[in-house]
Amino acid sequence: VEGEGLEGVYGGNYLLEYNKHPDYNEKKVAIIGGGNVAMDSARTIKKLGASEVYVIYRRAEEQMPAEKKEIADAKKEGIEFLFQTNIVKILGKEKVEKLECIKTELVQKEGETRKSPINIENSNYIMNMDYVVMAVGGKIDKDTIEKCNIETTTRKYVQVNENNQTSHEKVFAGGDVLGKNSTVAWAASDGRKVANKIIEYLETK
């Protein structure tokens, strides 16, 4: 995103992990994303004194990957949600001053089960903003998985058996690559489960 290098743009995971926050008092903050990291960032920043916190998500509310309770609690705490909204650029000379957004419409593309957000031409608008937090998450590298000749599902996620073992006997997998619950908590749980399965595997060899 143009302007992402300006002072006042942060990563959601960075803020939450290291607890290194700027002074949010009486400031306007935009959170970009719709997952649990976005919810955690928004709620934390609101509690730290921000006057206005906006969660900007390019799809509709029902498509948000965040847990429903997290969304409901965020609304109760005064956080505003801008659904079907995309960011175009972050504006400012040296630090964040404004945010240019654009409205989106959801379009069903051929061969896809999930509707895709498409920017609506000439629906751009500007918001005054002090900080922008990027919480858009990451994606797995499905091309690398294919190059490793590991069997995948029809959606190109890693196929595992009941022991989290892939088609390669010595390769185990868990977390986001399985295409199930894409959260840090589930990935950590899978990590522990897989570690125990690897120990069991090694003890039989």
N, C-alpha and C positions, 0 to 999 in steps of 0.2 A: 504494500500500500504506500502510495506517495506520501511522504512526511513521517513515515514510521521511525525515522532516525532523529526526530526532534526531541528536545528535552521535555520530559513529561509523558513520554510513551513507555509503558512498562509491560512486562509479561505477567500474566496472572499467576502462573506457577512460581515464578521468581518471588513475587510479593508474598505469597502464602508460605513458601518454603523457608525463606530467609527472614521473614517478618521485618523487611526494610521498607517502610512506607514513608512517603513525603507527608507534609502537613495538609490534610484534606479539609480542615476547618473552613466552612463557608465556600467550598469549592464545588465545581460541577465536574462529574466524572462519568465517562462513557465506558461501558464494559462491552467488548465485542465478542459475541459467542453465545451459545445456548446450552452448554453442558454444565455439569456439576462444578467445574472449576470457575465458570462464569458466575454461577450462583454464589459460591463461597467468596469469590472476590467482591462481588457486589454487596453482599451482606456485611462482610468484614469492613469494607470501606465506608459504608453507611454508618456503622457503629463507631467508626473512628472520626466521625464528625462532618462528613461531606454533606453539603446542603441538598444537592440533587445528584442522584445516581440513576443512570439509564442503562438498561440492558438492550443492546441492539442485536437483533437476530434476523437473518435474511429469509427464514421460512416462517410458517405459521406456528402458533403456540402448540397445537397438538403434535407438531413434528419435533418439538424441542427434546433433545436427549436427556436433559436434566430430570431428576426425580420430581414427580408432581408435588410432593410435599415441600421440596426445596423452593419450587416456583411460588407455591401458595404462601409460604412463610416470607419470601422476599417481597411479595406484594403487600402483605400485612405490615411490613417494616417500612413501607413508603417508597420502595424502589419502582421506578417506571419502566415499562417494557415497550419497546418499539419493534413490533413484529413486521415481517415482510419489508425489512429495511436493510439496505446494504451501505457500507461506507465506500466513498469514492476516493477521498484523500483527507489527510490531516493537515490543517493549515496553521502557519505561524512563521515568524522570522527565525527565531532560535528555539523557542519553546512553543508548546501547544497553545493555540489561541481559539481556533474554531475547528469544526468538523463538518465536512461536506458529505451529506447522505443522499441516497436515492431510494425510492420505493421499488418494490419488486412484485411480480405476479408469479404464481406457481403454474408451471406448464408440464403436462405429461408428455415425456419424450418417448419415442418408440424404443421398446426393448428395456425400459426402466420401470421399476415398480414404484419408485418414490418420485413425486413431482419435484421438478427442479426450479429454483428461483431465477427469474429473468428480470433484469433491470427494466423499469418502465421509462421510456425515453421522455426527457424533459420534466421529470418529477423530482429533480434535484432540489435540495434546500440546505441551508447553512444553520448550524447550531453553535452557540458560544460554548467553549469547553476549556477546562483547565488541565485535565488529565485524560489520557486514553489508555485503557488496559486491554491488551490483546489476550483473549482466552478462547481462541478458536480450535485449540487442540491439535493433534497430529494425526497422520494417517500411516498405516503400515505400508511397507514397500512390497507390493504384491509381485512386482517384476523379479525381485531378488528371490522370493520364494519359488517362483516358477523356474528360475535358473538353477536352483538347488535340486530340481527334480523331486520335490516333495509333493505328495498327492494333496490336492485341494478339493474343496467343495465346489458346487456349481457357481458360487459367488466368489470363488478364488481365495477363500480363507483356508487355513491349514486344517487338514483332516486328521483327527487323532482317535485312538481307541479309548477304552475305559481307563487305561493307565496314563493317558495323555501322551502316548507314544505315537510318533508319526510313521509314515511309510518307510522311513529310514530307522532301522532298529535302534541306533544309538542317538537318535535325535528326538527330544521331547519338546512339547510346546504348551504354552498357556497364555492367558491374557488376551489382548486385543487381536492377535493373529488368528484366534479361533472365531472371531466375528460374533461373539455373544454379548456379554456385559462389558462395555468399554469404559471402565472406571479404574482409578488407581487402586481402590480397595479390592476389587475383584482380581486385578492383576497380581496384587500382593498375595491374596488368598491362593490363586493358582500357582504362584511361585513356590509357596510352602508345600502345596500338594505335589507339584512336579518334583521338588527336591526329594521328598520322601519316596516317590516312585523311582527316581534315579538310584537312590540308595538300595531299594529293594532289588532293582535290576542288577546292580553291581555285586550284590551279595550272592546272586545266583550264578555269577560267572567265575 
